[in-house]
Structures are given as structure tokens and as C-alpha cells.
Amino acid sequence: MKRSFMLAIAVAAAAAPPSAAAAAVPDVPSVIAVTGDEKPFLAAHAEGVQIYACRSGAWALVAPRATLYGDRGQVVASHFGGPTWQARDGQQRRGLPA
């Protein structure tokens, strides 16, 4: 089953290239709100799936697979097992933020 969702990635403002415009701050519950000096860097629409397998009578996540799209519908990244995100230029980021 395909799912669509909005994804906001928050990173330190210093990590953004000088020419990049910051994404709008999303309205989220305070329990999951980003605190400190971090600012949203990218807001993207994602379409993809989560792949599960039945192992020993229980469902287990095998891997996610999604494509992230920018404001104009252009592909900006892919998301897959690890978790890993890969930008169009080939750069990869593994794992969840600390």
C-alpha cells in the first residue's frame, strides 16, 4: 500500500548552504517539536512503502522504500533501509538524528 506524507527535516542552521532558504516551520505537537537552535531545512512530500515479512509467526519490518519530492515535484532524495536517505547528488545520511 502506498502512503503519502509530509516530511520535515530539521538540521542545524549552520549545516545549510548559505544560498539555501529555510523551510517553513511546521505546526507540530510540543511533545515532538524540535528545540534549541535547529531550524527546518527541507520540507518534502514522500511516497513509498514499508516492506514487512512474517518471521516466526510475527510481522517484522524489512525495509522502507520512499521517494521524496520538493515543492515543484522534483525528486530530492530516496529513503531506504538502514534507515538511509540519499540525495540526488549521491550523498547519503544513515541513521536517525541523535
Secondary structure as UniProt FT lines:
FT   STRAND          3..12
FT   HELIX           13..15
FT   TURN            18..19
FT   HELIX           30..32
FT   TURN            36..37
FT   STRAND          38..55
FT   TURN            56..57
FT   STRAND          58..69
FT   TURN            71..72
FT   STRAND          75..80
FT   TURN            81..83
FT   STRAND          84..87
FT   TURN            88..89
FT   STRAND          92..94
//
